[in-house]
Amino acid sequence: MTPSDPLADGDAAAALTLFTQRAPLIHCLTNEVVQALTANVLLALGASPAMVVAPQEVAQFSAVADALLINVGTLTADRRDSMAAAVRAARAQGTPWVLDPVAAGALTFRTDFCRQLLREAPAAIRGNASEILALAGEGAGGRGVDSRHDAADALAAARDLARRVNTVVAVTGEVDYVTDGERLLRVPGGSPLMARVTGTGCALSAVVAGFCALPGDRLILVASACRVMAGAGQRAAAAARGPGSFLPGLVDALWQAAQAAQA
């Protein structure tokens, strides 16, 4: 396994404090299944989510947001056009944007679009191991949105992708790994329950986008976003009776973490 370093607790705490102080406005072009959870996660952390999707509005709104999320989970031709316009507007304003390549490798339309977007300088890419392998051209993808690989299986591909695109790549799973092509950080934690409900990974990508809006070392900022979500998942799972009670517990745990960061 490629050597990795743990993210320092102090770095994650400092990043979360700055996040709550800045309260970034995050433009989420995300899939229809997870919009409510994504918004609630961002609100719990003190950020401002917006789900503007109309082709006539995305460029205007993306230009004033602090960060942009592109999640291709429920991709259509119209959404592809909206996403491309939003990315162009974000780049013109110097606004960081994050790609979540949901099910890349499993379906040609979304895989081709995600690879096209790699030319548009994403600030970060967040995906599971199968998605990252497929995006790097080293795998056929997972079973739909489910990964067929462990995060550690995609470390070499993630590093190569980060170098080639000049970005930060987060490979998430039982242990999360974040790389800028040279350095590699690991973020343990989370809970198996996070894979038994819809949208925790997609919501994490929105949090990553918000952390990318902050000043500082982007590798540490992206890893800090992963740590915030993993820690909240761990705390929520300890009190949950199953997936149904886990999800509101996750939002509560994120809110509690944000409140503690402001104290």
Residue, then its C-alpha position, 0 to 999 in steps of 0.5 A: m500500500t502507498p504510504s500515507d500520513p494521518l490528517a492532524d486533528g488540529d488541522a481539521a478543527a481549524a478548518l471547520t472553525l474557518f468554515t463556520q466563520r465564512a459560511p460559504l454559499i455553495h451552488c449544488l448541481t447535484n442529483e435529484v435523490v439527495q438534494a434535501l440531505t445535501a442542503n440539510v448537511l450544509l445548513a447544519l454546518g452553517a453554510s448556505p446551499a443553493m440548488v439552481v439548475a435552470p440553464q437560464e440561471v446557472a451561469q449567473f448564480s455560479a458566478v456569485a457563489d463561493a463554490l460549485l458542486i457538480n454531481v452527475g448522479t441523475l444526469t440528463a442532456d439538459r443537466r449536462d448543458s447546465m453543468a457545463a455552463a455553470v463550470r464555465a462561469a465558475r472558472a471565469q470568476g475563479t470560483p472553485w468547483v468540485l466533481d462528484p463522478v457518480a457511477a463513472g465507468a458504469l455508463t458511457f454518457r456520464t463517463d464521457f462527460c466527466r472526462q470532458l470536465l477534467r479539462e475544466a480544472p476542478a479544484a477537487i474530485r470526490g468519488n469512491a474507488s471504482e469511480i476514481l479508477a474509471l475516471a483515471g482510465e484504469g477500471a470499468g467502474g462499479r455496480g451502479v453507484d456502489s464501488r467494487h473496490d476498496a479505497a486503497d485499491a485506487l491510490a495509485a490511480a488517484r495520485d496519477l489523476a491528481r497529477r494529470v489534472n492538477t487537482v486534489v482527489a479524495v477516494t472515500g470508503e471505510v478509510d478515506y484517502v486524499t492526495d494532491g499527486e505528491r502527498l497522501l493523507r488518510v482519514p479513518g472513521g465513519s460508520p458502515l451505516m453511511a453506506r446503508v442510506t442514500g446520499t452521504g457521499c454526495a453530501l460529502s462532496a458538497v462539503v468538500a466544495g465548501f471547504c475548497a472555498l476557504p484559503g489555505d492548503r487545499l489538500i488539508l482542507v479537502a481531508s478536513a471535510c472528509r474528517v468532519m463527515a466521518g466524525a459525525g457519522q461515527r457519533a451518529a452511528a453510536a446512538a442510532r438503532g439503524p439506518g432510519s435513525f442514523l440519518p437525522g442523527l448525522v445532521d445533528a452530529l454535524w450541527q453539534a460539531a459546527q457549534a463546538a467549532q464556534a465556541 
